[in-house]
Amino acid sequence: MTLKKSQKPHNFWPKVIVLIIFYVVMTINRAHAGLQGAQLHTIFGMTSGSYSYVSNKVNFSIMNTINIEAEIFLDSKKSFFVKFVQAYDLTESLLRYYAAYVGTKLYVFSSGKIFTKTDGKTLVVSTPRWRFYVGWDLGVGSLLLDKRGVAVILYGTALEIGANVGAIWQTWKTFGLEATGGMSYGLSLSSYSFSGTNIRLYAGGVYYFD
C-alpha cells in the first residue's frame, strides 16, 4: 500500500462537541426523570496497543494518556458514561491514539451513588468508602499505523468494543481517587484492513455531583 503524504488524524474536536451535547441532553433528561448523581472522571496513565496492518505489526505504549469521562447514574448500581481518550507521544511529538466511547457500568459490593437525605432538620449523608465497578464500552478510535520520515504518516479509524474494571476510594463526599483498567478490540472502519487490541491502565480523580 502506498502511504499518502502528510495524512493527518481526523480533528477530534467534533467528537468532543458531540459528547458535550450528548451529556447535556442526558443531564436534562436525568433531571426531568428525577434521577440523581453524576460524576466527572479525570484520569491519566498508560495505553498499550498491538495492531496488525497489512504485513506489519504496530505496537505502541504511551505513558501520558489522558481520559476524561462524564458519568450519569441511572440508579444506585447502574450508570451510563461518555468518555474521550487521547495518547500523545511526547518523544516524537505525535498523536498516537485517540478515541471517543459510550458505555455502562455496574457497581458491585456497594452502592455507586452517594445518598443525601434531610427532613428539614437533620441531614444524613451515606458515603461508601470504596466503590467497585465493571463495565463495557463501544466507540470509535483513530491510531497511527505507519510513519516514514516527517511527511509520510498514515492513521486508521477503528470501531472498538471493550470492557473495564475499576475502584474508587472516596476521600470525602464529593471527591475520590480512582484506579481503573480495561481492554478493547478494534476493527478497521477505513478502506484498508487492520485490527488489534489495546490495554489501558489509569489513575486519577473523580468529582461527584448530587
Residue, then its C-alpha position, 0 to 999 in steps of 0.5 A: m500500500t502506498l502511504k499518502k503524504s502528510q495524512k493527518p488524524h481526523n480533528f477530534w474536536p467534533k467528537v468532543i462537541v458531540l459528547i458535550i451535547f450528548y451529556v447535556v441532553m442526558t443531564i436534562n433528561r436525568a433531571h426531568a426523570g428525577l434521577q440523581g448523581a453524576q460524576l466527572h472522571t479525570i484520569f491519566g496513565m498508560t495505553s498499550g496497543s498491538y495492531s496488525y496492518v497489512s504485513n506489519k505489526v504496530n505496537f505502541s505504549i504511551m505513558n501520558t494518556i489522558n481520559i476524561e469521562a462524564e458519568i450519569f447514574l441511572d440508579s444506585k448500581k447502574s450508570f451510563f458514561v461518555k468518555f474521550v481518550q487521547a495518547y500523545d507521544l511526547t518523544e516524537s511529538l505525535l498523536r498516537y491514539y485517540a478515541a471517543y466511547v459510550g458505555t455502562k457500568l455496574y457497581v458491585f459490593s456497594s452502592g455507586k451513588i452517594f445518598t443525601k437525605t434531610d427532613g428539614k432538620t437533620l441531614v444524613v449523608s451515606t458515603p461508601r468508602w470504596r466503590f467497585y465497578v465493571g463495565w463495557d464500552l463501544g466507540v470509535g478510535s483513530l491510531l497511527l499505523d505507519k510513519r516514514g520520515v516527517a511527511v509520510i504518516l498514515y492513521g486508521t479509524a477503528l470501531e472498538i468494543g471493550a470492557n473495564v474494571g475499576a475502584i474508587w476510594q472516596t476521600w470525602k463526599t464529593f471527591g475520590l481517587e480512582a484506579t481503573g483498567g480495561m481492554s478493547y478490540g478494534l476493527s478497521l472502519s477505513s478502506y484498508s484492513f487492520s485490527g488489534t487490541n489495546i490495554r489501558l491502565y489509569a489513575g486519577g480523580v473523580y468529582y461527584f455531583d448530587 
